[in-house]
Amino acid sequence: MTDRSIQDWLNELPAHFIPEKAAGMDAVIQLRLTGEQSGDWHIVIRDLKIQVLPGVAPNPRLTLSAASQDILKVLTGQMDGMRAHMQGKLKVSGDMSLAMKLMGLFRT
Protein backbone atom coordinates (compact mmCIF):
# COMPACT_ATOMS: atom_id res chain seq x y z
CA MET A 1 0.00 0.00 0.00
CA THR A 2 2.33 2.75 1.22
CA ASP A 3 5.15 3.20 3.66
CA ARG A 4 3.94 6.67 4.62
CA SER A 5 2.26 7.24 7.93
CA ILE A 6 -1.10 8.75 8.78
CA GLN A 7 0.82 11.68 10.28
CA ASP A 8 2.63 12.22 6.93
CA TRP A 9 -0.67 12.33 5.06
CA LEU A 10 -2.32 14.63 7.58
CA ASN A 11 0.68 16.98 7.50
CA GLU A 12 0.30 17.21 3.70
CA LEU A 13 -3.48 17.64 3.70
CA PRO A 14 -3.37 21.48 3.72
CA ALA A 15 -1.26 21.45 0.53
CA HIS A 16 -4.11 19.60 -1.24
CA PHE A 17 -6.87 21.84 0.14
CA ILE A 18 -8.86 23.89 -2.40
CA PRO A 19 -9.86 27.02 -0.42
CA GLU A 20 -12.43 28.32 -2.92
CA LYS A 21 -14.42 25.09 -2.51
CA ALA A 22 -14.79 25.87 1.20
CA ALA A 23 -16.36 29.32 0.82
CA GLY A 24 -18.62 30.01 3.80
CA MET A 25 -17.64 26.80 5.55
CA ASP A 26 -17.02 26.74 9.29
CA ALA A 27 -16.48 23.16 10.37
CA VAL A 28 -14.55 20.94 12.74
CA ILE A 29 -14.07 17.32 11.65
CA GLN A 30 -12.86 14.75 14.18
CA LEU A 31 -10.79 11.76 13.04
CA ARG A 32 -10.76 8.77 15.40
CA LEU A 33 -8.37 6.10 14.16
CA THR A 34 -7.77 2.59 15.43
CA GLY A 35 -5.22 -0.02 14.46
CA GLU A 36 -1.46 0.28 13.92
CA GLN A 37 -1.47 4.07 13.67
CA SER A 38 -4.28 4.84 16.07
CA GLY A 39 -4.92 8.32 17.37
CA ASP A 40 -7.20 11.33 17.35
CA TRP A 41 -6.84 14.37 15.11
CA HIS A 42 -9.21 17.11 14.10
CA ILE A 43 -9.46 19.27 11.03
CA VAL A 44 -10.66 22.86 11.29
CA ILE A 45 -11.96 24.53 8.11
CA ARG A 46 -12.75 28.20 8.61
CA ASP A 47 -12.24 31.45 6.66
CA LEU A 48 -10.98 29.55 3.56
CA LYS A 49 -8.18 28.00 5.66
CA ILE A 50 -7.51 24.53 7.01
CA GLN A 51 -5.70 23.33 10.11
CA VAL A 52 -4.95 19.74 11.06
CA LEU A 53 -4.41 19.38 14.79
CA PRO A 54 -3.72 16.47 17.12
CA GLY A 55 -6.24 15.50 19.76
CA VAL A 56 -9.97 15.60 20.33
CA ALA A 57 -12.07 18.63 19.41
CA PRO A 58 -14.73 19.66 21.96
CA ASN A 59 -17.71 19.94 19.54
CA PRO A 60 -16.98 18.54 16.09
CA ARG A 61 -19.65 18.90 13.39
CA LEU A 62 -18.57 15.57 11.92
CA THR A 63 -16.72 12.55 13.31
CA LEU A 64 -15.04 9.97 11.07
CA SER A 65 -13.97 6.71 12.73
CA ALA A 66 -11.98 3.99 10.99
CA ALA A 67 -8.96 1.73 11.15
CA SER A 68 -5.83 3.66 10.19
CA GLN A 69 -5.09 1.32 7.26
CA ASP A 70 -8.57 1.99 5.81
CA ILE A 71 -8.22 5.78 6.12
CA LEU A 72 -4.85 5.52 4.36
CA LYS A 73 -6.57 3.66 1.51
CA VAL A 74 -9.20 6.41 1.25
CA LEU A 75 -6.54 9.17 1.36
CA THR A 76 -4.47 7.48 -1.35
CA GLY A 77 -7.46 6.81 -3.60
CA GLN A 78 -7.23 3.03 -3.20
CA MET A 79 -10.68 2.95 -1.61
CA ASP A 80 -13.70 5.17 -2.23
CA GLY A 81 -14.87 6.90 0.96
CA MET A 82 -18.54 6.18 0.25
CA ARG A 83 -17.80 2.52 -0.42
CA ALA A 84 -15.77 2.32 2.82
CA HIS A 85 -18.77 3.76 4.68
CA MET A 86 -21.22 1.35 3.03
CA GLN A 87 -18.94 -1.59 3.95
CA GLY A 88 -18.81 -0.44 7.58
CA LYS A 89 -15.08 0.38 7.39
CA LEU A 90 -15.67 4.12 7.83
CA LYS A 91 -18.15 5.22 10.47
CA VAL A 92 -19.63 8.67 10.06
CA SER A 93 -21.55 10.59 12.71
CA GLY A 94 -22.79 14.15 12.71
CA ASP A 95 -23.39 16.38 9.69
CA MET A 96 -23.79 13.99 6.74
CA SER A 97 -23.96 16.86 4.23
CA LEU A 98 -20.49 17.94 5.39
CA ALA A 99 -19.26 14.37 4.92
CA MET A 100 -20.49 14.44 1.32
CA LYS A 101 -18.70 17.75 0.62
CA LEU A 102 -15.44 16.75 2.29
CA MET A 103 -13.73 14.84 -0.52
CA GLY A 104 -14.47 17.67 -2.98
CA LEU A 105 -12.35 20.04 -0.88
CA PHE A 106 -9.04 18.38 -1.82
CA ARG A 107 -6.95 17.79 -4.93
CA THR A 108 -6.14 14.13 -5.42
N, CA, C and O atoms as CSV, one atom per row, in Angstrom:
chain,resi,resn,atom,element,x,y,z
A,1,MET,N,N,0.840,-1.181,0.000
A,1,MET,CA,C,0.000,0.000,0.000
A,1,MET,C,C,0.882,1.241,0.000
A,1,MET,O,O,1.020,1.895,-1.033
A,2,THR,N,N,1.470,1.570,1.118
A,2,THR,CA,C,2.332,2.750,1.217
A,2,THR,C,C,3.163,2.630,2.477
A,2,THR,O,O,2.744,2.005,3.452
A,3,ASP,N,N,4.332,3.227,2.456
A,3,ASP,CA,C,5.148,3.203,3.664
A,3,ASP,C,C,5.042,4.525,4.415
A,3,ASP,O,O,5.763,4.755,5.386
A,4,ARG,N,N,4.144,5.389,3.964
A,4,ARG,CA,C,3.939,6.674,4.616
A,4,ARG,C,C,2.934,6.526,5.747
A,4,ARG,O,O,2.023,5.700,5.690
A,5,SER,N,N,3.117,7.331,6.759
A,5,SER,CA,C,2.256,7.241,7.933
A,5,SER,C,C,1.034,8.145,7.807
A,5,SER,O,O,0.969,9.032,6.956
A,6,ILE,N,N,0.085,7.887,8.675
A,6,ILE,CA,C,-1.095,8.755,8.776
A,6,ILE,C,C,-0.633,10.186,9.043
A,6,ILE,O,O,-1.147,11.131,8.444
A,7,GLN,N,N,0.332,10.342,9.939
A,7,GLN,CA,C,0.821,11.682,10.275
A,7,GLN,C,C,1.390,12.375,9.036
A,7,GLN,O,O,1.169,13.573,8.853
A,8,ASP,N,N,2.117,11.647,8.181
A,8,ASP,CA,C,2.635,12.225,6.931
A,8,ASP,C,C,1.493,12.750,6.073
A,8,ASP,O,O,1.548,13.876,5.579
A,9,TRP,N,N,0.464,11.938,5.899
A,9,TRP,CA,C,-0.672,12.331,5.057
A,9,TRP,C,C,-1.410,13.521,5.646
A,9,TRP,O,O,-1.801,14.433,4.918
A,10,LEU,N,N,-1.603,13.520,6.950
A,10,LEU,CA,C,-2.317,14.626,7.583
A,10,LEU,C,C,-1.504,15.919,7.507
A,10,LEU,O,O,-2.066,17.002,7.343
A,11,ASN,N,N,-0.186,15.803,7.627
A,11,ASN,CA,C,0.678,16.985,7.495
A,11,ASN,C,C,0.581,17.589,6.098
A,11,ASN,O,O,0.692,18.804,5.939
A,12,GLU,N,N,0.374,16.747,5.086
A,12,GLU,CA,C,0.300,17.212,3.704
A,12,GLU,C,C,-1.110,17.636,3.280
A,12,GLU,O,O,-1.272,18.245,2.223
A,13,LEU,N,N,-2.104,17.333,4.063
A,13,LEU,CA,C,-3.484,17.638,3.703
A,13,LEU,C,C,-3.698,19.113,3.342
A,13,LEU,O,O,-4.365,19.384,2.344
A,14,PRO,N,N,-3.169,20.076,4.098
A,14,PRO,CA,C,-3.369,21.483,3.721
A,14,PRO,C,C,-2.848,21.831,2.324
A,14,PRO,O,O,-3.409,22.708,1.667
A,15,ALA,N,N,-1.800,21.171,1.864
A,15,ALA,CA,C,-1.261,21.448,0.527
A,15,ALA,C,C,-2.225,21.013,-0.577
A,15,ALA,O,O,-2.134,21.497,-1.705
A,16,HIS,N,N,-3.145,20.106,-0.259
A,16,HIS,CA,C,-4.113,19.601,-1.242
A,16,HIS,C,C,-5.476,20.284,-1.123
A,16,HIS,O,O,-6.379,20.025,-1.919
A,17,PHE,N,N,-5.615,21.146,-0.137
A,17,PHE,CA,C,-6.868,21.844,0.139
A,17,PHE,C,C,-7.162,22.874,-0.955
A,17,PHE,O,O,-6.270,23.603,-1.387
A,18,ILE,N,N,-8.416,22.925,-1.393
A,18,ILE,CA,C,-8.863,23.894,-2.404
A,18,ILE,C,C,-9.730,24.927,-1.671
A,18,ILE,O,O,-10.924,24.702,-1.476
A,19,PRO,N,N,-9.134,26.060,-1.265
A,19,PRO,CA,C,-9.860,27.023,-0.424
A,19,PRO,C,C,-11.178,27.512,-1.016
A,19,PRO,O,O,-12.165,27.645,-0.294
A,20,GLU,N,N,-11.207,27.782,-2.327
A,20,GLU,CA,C,-12.429,28.322,-2.925
A,20,GLU,C,C,-13.608,27.354,-2.832
A,20,GLU,O,O,-14.759,27.783,-2.913
A,21,LYS,N,N,-13.344,26.068,-2.665
A,21,LYS,CA,C,-14.425,25.087,-2.514
A,21,LYS,C,C,-15.031,25.124,-1.107
A,21,LYS,O,O,-16.090,24.547,-0.860
A,22,ALA,N,N,-14.341,25.813,-0.189
A,22,ALA,CA,C,-14.787,25.870,1.204
A,22,ALA,C,C,-15.377,27.230,1.566
A,22,ALA,O,O,-15.452,27.582,2.743
A,23,ALA,N,N,-15.792,27.989,0.565
A,23,ALA,CA,C,-16.362,29.319,0.820
A,23,ALA,C,C,-17.551,29.205,1.772
A,23,ALA,O,O,-18.464,28.410,1.546
A,24,GLY,N,N,-17.530,29.998,2.827
A,24,GLY,CA,C,-18.616,30.013,3.798
A,24,GLY,C,C,-18.614,28.867,4.791
A,24,GLY,O,O,-19.485,28.805,5.659
A,25,MET,N,N,-17.666,27.971,4.684
A,25,MET,CA,C,-17.643,26.795,5.555
A,25,MET,C,C,-16.972,27.119,6.890
A,25,MET,O,O,-15.937,27.784,6.942
A,26,ASP,N,N,-17.578,26.640,7.948
A,26,ASP,CA,C,-17.019,26.743,9.292
A,26,ASP,C,C,-17.279,25.387,9.933
A,26,ASP,O,O,-18.381,25.115,10.410
A,27,ALA,N,N,-16.249,24.535,9.940
A,27,ALA,CA,C,-16.479,23.159,10.370
A,27,ALA,C,C,-15.275,22.585,11.101
A,27,ALA,O,O,-14.126,22.917,10.811
A,28,VAL,N,N,-15.572,21.718,12.054
A,28,VAL,CA,C,-14.546,20.935,12.740
A,28,VAL,C,C,-14.887,19.470,12.492
A,28,VAL,O,O,-15.997,19.016,12.768
A,29,ILE,N,N,-13.899,18.739,11.962
A,29,ILE,CA,C,-14.071,17.322,11.651
A,29,ILE,C,C,-13.125,16.524,12.536
A,29,ILE,O,O,-11.917,16.760,12.525
A,30,GLN,N,N,-13.659,15.592,13.293
A,30,GLN,CA,C,-12.863,14.752,14.181
A,30,GLN,C,C,-12.504,13.459,13.468
A,30,GLN,O,O,-13.365,12.826,12.856
A,31,LEU,N,N,-11.239,13.063,13.542
A,31,LEU,CA,C,-10.789,11.762,13.037
A,31,LEU,C,C,-10.430,10.896,14.234
A,31,LEU,O,O,-9.606,11.287,15.061
A,32,ARG,N,N,-11.044,9.722,14.330
A,32,ARG,CA,C,-10.757,8.770,15.401
A,32,ARG,C,C,-10.271,7.503,14.744
A,32,ARG,O,O,-11.055,6.774,14.135
A,33,LEU,N,N,-8.976,7.229,14.861
A,33,LEU,CA,C,-8.372,6.105,14.155
A,33,LEU,C,C,-7.944,5.005,15.111
A,33,LEU,O,O,-7.428,5.260,16.199
A,34,THR,N,N,-8.172,3.776,14.673
A,34,THR,CA,C,-7.772,2.594,15.428
A,34,THR,C,C,-6.729,1.840,14.614
A,34,THR,O,O,-6.435,2.208,13.477
A,35,GLY,N,N,-6.182,0.803,15.190
A,35,GLY,CA,C,-5.222,-0.021,14.459
A,35,GLY,C,C,-3.784,0.394,14.715
A,35,GLY,O,O,-3.475,1.006,15.738
A,36,GLU,N,N,-2.898,0.054,13.767
A,36,GLU,CA,C,-1.459,0.278,13.919
A,36,GLU,C,C,-1.093,1.728,14.186
A,36,GLU,O,O,-0.198,2.007,14.984
A,37,GLN,N,N,-1.775,2.649,13.528
A,37,GLN,CA,C,-1.470,4.068,13.672
A,37,GLN,C,C,-2.653,4.803,14.300
A,37,GLN,O,O,-3.140,5.805,13.775
A,38,SER,N,N,-3.093,4.277,15.428
A,38,SER,CA,C,-4.279,4.842,16.075
A,38,SER,C,C,-3.983,6.235,16.627
A,38,SER,O,O,-2.834,6.596,16.885
A,39,GLY,N,N,-5.043,6.993,16.795
A,39,GLY,CA,C,-4.918,8.323,17.367
A,39,GLY,C,C,-6.121,9.180,17.020
A,39,GLY,O,O,-7.007,8.776,16.267
A,40,ASP,N,N,-6.124,10.369,17.590
A,40,ASP,CA,C,-7.198,11.332,17.350
A,40,ASP,C,C,-6.587,12.612,16.784
A,40,ASP,O,O,-5.593,13.130,17.295
A,41,TRP,N,N,-7.206,13.101,15.724
A,41,TRP,CA,C,-6.836,14.367,15.107
A,41,TRP,C,C,-8.129,15.086,14.761
A,41,TRP,O,O,-9.185,14.464,14.648
A,42,HIS,N,N,-8.039,16.387,14.595
A,42,HIS,CA,C,-9.209,17.110,14.101
A,42,HIS,C,C,-8.764,18.129,13.064
A,42,HIS,O,O,-7.657,18.667,13.097
A,43,ILE,N,N,-9.692,18.362,12.143
A,43,ILE,CA,C,-9.462,19.271,11.027
A,43,ILE,C,C,-10.412,20.451,11.212
A,43,ILE,O,O,-11.617,20.272,11.388
A,44,VAL,N,N,-9.855,21.649,11.169
A,44,VAL,CA,C,-10.658,22.860,11.287
A,44,VAL,C,C,-10.639,23.561,9.930
A,44,VAL,O,O,-9.574,23.883,9.404
A,45,ILE,N,N,-11.823,23.794,9.371
A,45,ILE,CA,C,-11.965,24.527,8.115
A,45,ILE,C,C,-12.777,25.778,8.428
A,45,ILE,O,O,-13.945,25.709,8.809
A,46,ARG,N,N,-12.115,26.932,8.253
A,46,ARG,CA,C,-12.754,28.199,8.610
A,46,ARG,C,C,-12.052,29.321,7.853
A,46,ARG,O,O,-10.827,29.313,7.732
A,47,ASP,N,N,-12.808,30.276,7.348
A,47,ASP,CA,C,-12.240,31.448,6.661
A,47,ASP,C,C,-11.316,31.052,5.504
A,47,ASP,O,O,-10.255,31.648,5.316
A,48,LEU,N,N,-11.732,30.032,4.728
A,48,LEU,CA,C,-10.984,29.547,3.560
A,48,LEU,C,C,-9.608,28.991,3.927
A,48,LEU,O,O,-8.711,28.938,3.085
A,49,LYS,N,N,-9.444,28.574,5.193
A,49,LYS,CA,C,-8.183,27.999,5.659
A,49,LYS,C,C,-8.453,26.656,6.311
A,49,LYS,O,O,-9.571,26.363,6.736
A,50,ILE,N,N,-7.400,25.843,6.380
A,50,ILE,CA,C,-7.508,24.532,7.015
A,50,ILE,C,C,-6.371,24.348,8.011
A,50,ILE,O,O,-5.238,24.762,7.770
A,51,GLN,N,N,-6.696,23.723,9.124
A,51,GLN,CA,C,-5.698,23.333,10.114
A,51,GLN,C,C,-5.943,21.877,10.453
A,51,GLN,O,O,-7.090,21.449,10.586
A,52,VAL,N,N,-4.866,21.113,10.594
A,52,VAL,CA,C,-4.953,19.739,11.057
A,52,VAL,C,C,-4.220,19.693,12.395
A,52,VAL,O,O,-3.026,19.984,12.474
A,53,LEU,N,N,-4.949,19.326,13.435
A,53,LEU,CA,C,-4.412,19.384,14.793
A,53,LEU,C,C,-4.547,18.040,15.493
A,53,LEU,O,O,-5.506,17.308,15.249
A,54,PRO,N,N,-3.598,17.708,16.360
A,54,PRO,CA,C,-3.719,16.468,17.122
A,54,PRO,C,C,-4.766,16.625,18.216
A,54,PRO,O,O,-5.043,17.732,18.678
A,55,GLY,N,N,-5.342,15.499,18.620
A,55,GLY,CA,C,-6.244,15.504,19.758
A,55,GLY,C,C,-7.712,15.528,19.404
A,55,GLY,O,O,-8.101,15.439,18.239
A,56,VAL,N,N,-8.513,15.650,20.441
A,56,VAL,CA,C,-9.967,15.597,20.327
A,56,VAL,C,C,-10.526,17.012,20.388
A,56,VAL,O,O,-10.177,17.795,21.272
A,57,ALA,N,N,-11.397,17.327,19.438
A,57,ALA,CA,C,-12.073,18.625,19.406
A,57,ALA,C,C,-13.279,18.577,20.337
A,57,ALA,O,O,-13.924,17.534,20.441
A,58,PRO,N,N,-13.607,19.692,21.026
A,58,PRO,CA,C,-14.726,19.664,21.960
A,58,PRO,C,C,-16.095,19.438,21.311
A,58,PRO,O,O,-16.903,18.689,21.860
A,59,ASN,N,N,-16.382,20.059,20.162
A,59,ASN,CA,C,-17.708,19.939,19.545
A,59,ASN,C,C,-17.599,19.809,18.031
A,59,ASN,O,O,-17.955,20.737,17.305
A,60,PRO,N,N,-17.109,18.666,17.544
A,60,PRO,CA,C,-16.984,18.536,16.090
A,60,PRO,C,C,-18.346,18.462,15.413
A,60,PRO,O,O,-19.306,17.941,15.980
A,61,ARG,N,N,-18.419,18.991,14.191
A,61,ARG,CA,C,-19.650,18.895,13.394
A,61,ARG,C,C,-19.768,17.516,12.760
A,61,ARG,O,O,-20.863,17.054,12.439
A,62,LEU,N,N,-18.617,16.867,12.586
A,62,LEU,CA,C,-18.572,15.568,11.923
A,62,LEU,C,C,-17.475,14.733,12.569
A,62,LEU,O,O,-16.395,15.248,12.862
A,63,THR,N,N,-17.739,13.463,12.791
A,63,THR,CA,C,-16.725,12.548,13.306
A,63,THR,C,C,-16.598,11.373,12.345
A,63,THR,O,O,-17.587,10.733,11.986
A,64,LEU,N,N,-15.353,11.102,11.933
A,64,LEU,CA,C,-15.039,9.966,11.070
A,64,LEU,C,C,-14.208,8.986,11.887
A,64,LEU,O,O,-13.167,9.352,12.433
A,65,SER,N,N,-14.665,7.746,11.968
A,65,SER,CA,C,-13.969,6.711,12.733
A,65,SER,C,C,-13.650,5.549,11.808
A,65,SER,O,O,-14.511,5.074,11.068
A,66,ALA,N,N,-12.394,5.094,11.859
A,66,ALA,CA,C,-11.978,3.987,10.995
A,66,ALA,C,C,-10.647,3.435,11.472
A,66,ALA,O,O,-9.959,4.046,12.290
A,67,ALA,N,N,-10.299,2.271,10.947
A,67,ALA,CA,C,-8.961,1.730,11.154
A,67,ALA,C,C,-7.983,2.569,10.330
A,67,ALA,O,O,-8.306,2.999,9.223
A,68,SER,N,N,-6.809,2.795,10.866
A,68,SER,CA,C,-5.835,3.657,10.190
A,68,SER,C,C,-5.506,3.160,8.786
A,68,SER,O,O,-5.331,3.969,7.875
A,69,GLN,N,N,-5.418,1.838,8.595
A,69,GLN,CA,C,-5.094,1.319,7.256
A,69,GLN,C,C,-6.206,1.614,6.252
A,69,GLN,O,O,-5.932,1.791,5.065
A,70,ASP,N,N,-7.465,1.671,6.715
A,70,ASP,CA,C,-8.574,1.991,5.808
A,70,ASP,C,C,-8.583,3.479,5.454
A,70,ASP,O,O,-8.851,3.838,4.307
A,71,ILE,N,N,-8.294,4.342,6.419
A,71,ILE,CA,C,-8.215,5.778,6.124
A,71,ILE,C,C,-7.087,6.040,5.138
A,71,ILE,O,O,-7.240,6.853,4.226
A,72,LEU,N,N,-5.953,5.360,5.309
A,72,LEU,CA,C,-4.851,5.525,4.355
A,72,LEU,C,C,-5.296,5.138,2.947
A,72,LEU,O,O,-4.932,5.802,1.977
A,73,LYS,N,N,-6.078,4.071,2.832
A,73,LYS,CA,C,-6.566,3.660,1.512
A,73,LYS,C,C,-7.486,4.722,0.913
A,73,LYS,O,O,-7.437,4.973,-0.291
A,74,VAL,N,N,-8.319,5.343,1.735
A,74,VAL,CA,C,-9.198,6.410,1.251
A,74,VAL,C,C,-8.354,7.623,0.834
A,74,VAL,O,O,-8.582,8.198,-0.231
A,75,LEU,N,N,-7.387,8.009,1.665
A,75,LEU,CA,C,-6.539,9.168,1.362
A,75,LEU,C,C,-5.707,8.981,0.101
A,75,LEU,O,O,-5.426,9.944,-0.613
A,76,THR,N,N,-5.312,7.740,-0.171
A,76,THR,CA,C,-4.467,7.477,-1.346
A,76,THR,C,C,-5.285,7.107,-2.579
A,76,THR,O,O,-4.719,6.814,-3.632
A,77,GLY,N,N,-6.617,7.117,-2.458
A,77,GLY,CA,C,-7.460,6.808,-3.602
A,77,GLY,C,C,-7.604,5.326,-3.897
A,77,GLY,O,O,-8.171,4.953,-4.924
A,78,GLN,N,N,-7.096,4.470,-3.010
A,78,GLN,CA,C,-7.228,3.030,-3.205
A,78,GLN,C,C,-8.604,2.514,-2.788
A,78,GLN,O,O,-8.992,1.402,-3.144
A,79,MET,N,N,-9.332,3.325,-2.036
A,79,MET,CA,C,-10.680,2.950,-1.612
A,79,MET,C,C,-11.547,4.208,-1.653
A,79,MET,O,O,-11.133,5.275,-1.199
A,80,ASP,N,N,-12.736,4.072,-2.194
A,80,ASP,CA,C,-13.699,5.170,-2.229
A,80,ASP,C,C,-14.290,5.359,-0.831
A,80,ASP,O,O,-14.686,4.390,-0.183
A,81,GLY,N,N,-14.348,6.605,-0.373
A,81,GLY,CA,C,-14.869,6.900,0.958
A,81,GLY,C,C,-16.299,6.431,1.156
A,81,GLY,O,O,-16.637,5.905,2.217
A,82,MET,N,N,-17.143,6.615,0.147
A,82,MET,CA,C,-18.544,6.182,0.248
A,82,MET,C,C,-18.625,4.660,0.335
A,82,MET,O,O,-19.408,4.115,1.114
A,83,ARG,N,N,-17.816,3.985,-0.462
A,83,ARG,CA,C,-17.799,2.515,-0.423
A,83,ARG,C,C,-17.317,2.034,0.950
A,83,ARG,O,O,-17.873,1.087,1.505
A,84,ALA,N,N,-16.281,2.687,1.498
A,84,ALA,CA,C,-15.774,2.319,2.822
A,84,ALA,C,C,-16.879,2.478,3.867
A,84,ALA,O,O,-17.013,1.645,4.763
A,85,HIS,N,N,-17.663,3.542,3.751
A,85,HIS,CA,C,-18.768,3.764,4.683
A,85,HIS,C,C,-19.833,2.676,4.525
A,85,HIS,O,O,-20.321,2.129,5.514
A,86,MET,N,N,-20.187,2.367,3.285
A,86,MET,CA,C,-21.217,1.349,3.027
A,86,MET,C,C,-20.779,-0.036,3.513
A,86,MET,O,O,-21.613,-0.852,3.905
A,87,GLN,N,N,-19.467,-0.297,3.485
A,87,GLN,CA,C,-18.940,-1.589,3.949
A,87,GLN,C,C,-18.704,-1.611,5.457
A,87,GLN,O,O,-18.267,-2.626,6.000
A,88,GLY,N,N,-18.987,-0.506,6.134
A,88,GLY,CA,C,-18.806,-0.444,7.577
A,88,GLY,C,C,-17.369,-0.192,8.007
A,88,GLY,O,O,-17.056,-0.287,9.194
A,89,LYS,N,N,-16.487,0.128,7.059
A,89,LYS,CA,C,-15.083,0.379,7.388
A,89,LYS,C,C,-14.842,1.818,7.822
A,89,LYS,O,O,-13.839,2.117,8.470
A,90,LEU,N,N,-15.757,2.702,7.468
A,90,LEU,CA,C,-15.672,4.116,7.828
A,90,LEU,C,C,-16.993,4.501,8.481
A,90,LEU,O,O,-18.036,4.510,7.829
A,91,LYS,N,N,-16.942,4.815,9.761
A,91,LYS,CA,C,-18.155,5.218,10.471
A,91,LYS,C,C,-18.232,6.743,10.479
A,91,LYS,O,O,-17.249,7.435,10.748
A,92,VAL,N,N,-19.414,7.237,10.181
A,92,VAL,CA,C,-19.632,8.675,10.062
A,92,VAL,C,C,-20.745,9.064,11.022
A,92,VAL,O,O,-21.821,8.465,11.015
A,93,SER,N,N,-20.479,10.079,11.853
A,93,SER,CA,C,-21.548,10.586,12.706
A,93,SER,C,C,-21.502,12.113,12.685
A,93,SER,O,O,-20.440,12.728,12.599
A,94,GLY,N,N,-22.686,12.690,12.765
A,94,GLY,CA,C,-22.786,14.149,12.709
A,94,GLY,C,C,-23.374,14.608,11.387
A,94,GLY,O,O,-24.276,13.969,10.844
A,95,ASP,N,N,-22.865,15.706,10.877
A,95,ASP,CA,C,-23.389,16.378,9.688
A,95,ASP,C,C,-23.055,15.598,8.406
A,95,ASP,O,O,-21.951,15.706,7.873
A,96,MET,N,N,-24.015,14.824,7.930
A,96,MET,CA,C,-23.793,13.989,6.739
A,96,MET,C,C,-23.577,14.833,5.483
A,96,MET,O,O,-22.855,14.409,4.580
A,97,SER,N,N,-24.186,16.017,5.407
A,97,SER,CA,C,-23.965,16.859,4.227
A,97,SER,C,C,-22.511,17.331,4.184
A,97,SER,O,O,-21.942,17.468,3.101
A,98,LEU,N,N,-21.915,17.578,5.326
A,98,LEU,CA,C,-20.495,17.937,5.389
A,98,LEU,C,C,-19.638,16.764,4.936
A,98,LEU,O,O,-18.652,16.952,4.223
A,99,ALA,N,N,-20.004,15.568,5.341
A,99,ALA,CA,C,-19.258,14.375,4.923
A,99,ALA,C,C,-19.258,14.245,3.400
A,99,ALA,O,O,-18.244,13.882,2.804
A,100,MET,N,N,-20.388,14.540,2.779
A,100,MET,CA,C,-20.489,14.438,1.322
A,100,MET,C,C,-19.613,15.482,0.629
A,100,MET,O,O,-19.059,15.212,-0.436
A,101,LYS,N,N,-19.482,16.664,1.219
A,101,LYS,CA,C,-18.696,17.748,0.623
A,101,LYS,C,C,-17.195,17.566,0.831
A,101,LYS,O,O,-16.389,18.107,0.074
A,102,LEU,N,N,-16.825,16.811,1.849
A,102,LEU,CA,C,-15.436,16.749,2.294
A,102,LEU,C,C,-14.443,16.362,1.202
A,102,LEU,O,O,-13.431,17.042,1.035
A,103,MET,N,N,-14.701,15.304,0.464
A,103,MET,CA,C,-13.729,14.843,-0.518
A,103,MET,C,C,-13.553,15.859,-1.665
A,103,MET,O,O,-12.494,15.896,-2.292
A,104,GLY,N,N,-14.561,16.666,-1.937
A,104,GLY,CA,C,-14.468,17.672,-2.980
A,104,GLY,C,C,-13.610,18.872,-2.600
A,104,GLY,O,O,-13.364,19.748,-3.430
A,105,LEU,N,N,-13.154,18.916,-1.353
A,105,LEU,CA,C,-12.348,20.043,-0.881
A,105,LEU,C,C,-10.849,19.857,-1.118
A,105,LEU,O,O,-10.052,20.736,-0.791
A,106,PHE,N,N,-10.464,18.697,-1.693
A,106,PHE,CA,C,-9.045,18.382,-1.819
A,106,PHE,C,C,-8.692,17.905,-3.220
A,106,PHE,O,O,-9.462,17.195,-3.866
A,107,ARG,N,N,-7.502,18.316,-3.677
A,107,ARG,CA,C,-6.952,17.786,-4.929
A,107,ARG,C,C,-6.466,16.374,-4.665
A,107,ARG,O,O,-5.965,16.082,-3.579
A,108,THR,N,N,-6.605,15.514,-5.626
A,108,THR,CA,C,-6.137,14.131,-5.425
A,108,THR,C,C,-4.695,14.006,-5.831
A,108,THR,O,O,-4.119,12.922,-5.736
